[in-house]
Amino acid sequence: MFALTDRDLEQRILDCPAGAAGFVAEAGRRGVDAVAVDRQYADHREELGLLVERETVFKRDLLVKETAGFVWSRYGDVDDMIGQWTANARAFRADIAARPDRYVAGSLPELPFADDSFDLVLSSHLLFSYGNRLDEEFHRAALLDLARVARREVRLFPLVVYDTGVRYPELERLRRELAGLGVPSRVEPVAYRFQPGEGEMLVLSCADYRAPGRPATAAGRAPAEDRVRWRHREAARPGP
């Protein structure tokens, strides 16, 4: 989905929103410095993977209908897809139990991380995918907060609305607005295809972006400070 290279995987990565996906678990197995964030970690955590696993199996017949006409180069059939999703959910359950600090409760458009906390931020199947349900203001605020926590890049996939398979209609306007705020972007092809219309990601270049001061939350407090210890920054500190 994100055309990740070996060099990308040497950096600190945020998966947002991560859900019960297995990316951070697999990243940890490979020694990659990655963190997941999702609002559901506040309440469910380990149970989330089990819920996703059960729901996926329960919805098999619906998935057959919903994925008719999809590109099946990655999955052999619906049962193979369910098997892979189930394996990912199980990897998530094991990893969140073993490494709970890698799974942070939080949600867009205000993430609980300090500015420039990550080198690379990955975001799939929320922004643009739910363009029929999340308004343009939410998209703008969410994109800027993703850019705020990224030192180098944000990559978003896919660019199509899930219900229609058509590219998110306000994408180019949002890109112009972000460019005016110091966040240029580009659209790049990727090899991953499943839903019709997929095959592209949006890349935000964040190196020169400096976010304005963040407003207080509704409760009158500043957003929560980052609760994850940044290994790459600790290693970069000079000795005494």
QUIDA-V995036 format. One record per residue. SS is DSSP state (a for helix, b for strand, c for the rest). NEAR is the number of other C-alpha atoms within 8 Angstrom. Layout:
# QUIDA-V995036
SS;NEAR / SS;NEAR
This chain:
# QUIDA-V995036
c;10 / c;9 / c;6 / c;6 / c;6 / c;6 / c;6 / a;8 / a;11 / a;8 / c;10 / c;12 / b;13 / b;12 / b;14 / b;11 / c;12 / c;10 / c;8 / c;11 / c;9 / c;11 / a;8 / a;13 / a;11 / a;9 / a;11 / a;10 / a;7 / c;6 / c;6 / c;11 / c;12 / b;12 / b;11 / b;13 / b;16 / b;14 / a;9 / a;10 / a;13 / a;9 / c;5 / c;8 / c;10 / a;10 / a;8 / a;13 / a;13 / a;11 / a;8 / a;11 / a;12 / a;8 / a;8 / a;11 / a;8 / a;7 / c;8 / a;11 / a;7 / a;7 / a;9 / a;9 / a;7 / a;6 / c;8 / c;6 / c;5 / c;8 / c;9 / c;8 / c;7 / c;7 / c;8 / c;9 / c;7 / a;10 / a;8 / a;9 / a;10 / a;11 / a;8 / a;8 / a;10 / a;11 / a;8 / a;12 / a;15 / a;12 / a;11 / a;14 / a;14 / a;9 / a;10 / a;13 / a;8 / a;6 / c;8 / a;8 / a;6 / a;11 / b;12 / b;12 / b;10 / c;12 / b;11 / c;7 / c;9 / b;9 / c;10 / c;10 / c;10 / c;8 / c;8 / c;9 / c;10 / b;12 / b;12 / b;15 / b;15 / b;12 / b;14 / b;10 / c;9 / c;8 / c;11 / c;13 / c;13 / c;12 / c;11 / c;7 / c;5 / c;9 / c;8 / a;8 / a;6 / a;9 / a;11 / a;9 / a;9 / a;11 / a;9 / a;10 / a;12 / a;11 / a;15 / a;13 / a;13 / b;17 / b;13 / b;10 / b;14 / b;16 / b;13 / b;13 / b;12 / c;14 / c;13 / b;13 / c;14 / c;9 / c;7 / c;6 / c;11 / c;9 / b;10 / c;11 / c;6 / c;7 / a;8 / a;7 / a;7 / a;9 / a;10 / a;8 / a;8 / a;11 / a;10 / a;8 / c;7 / c;10 / c;13 / c;11 / b;10 / b;7 / b;8 / b;8 / b;7 / c;10 / c;7 / c;7 / c;11 / c;10 / c;10 / c;9 / c;8 / c;12 / c;11 / b;11 / b;15 / b;14 / b;12 / b;12 / b;12 / c;15 / c;8 / c;7 / c;10 / c;6 / c;8 / c;4 / c;4 / c;7 / c;5 / c;9 / c;8 / c;5 / c;5 / c;6 / c;7 / c;8 / c;10 / c;6 / c;7 / c;8 / c;6 / c;6 / c;5 / c;7 / a;7 / a;7 / a;7 / a;7 / a;6 / a;6 / c;6 / c;4 / c;3 / c;2
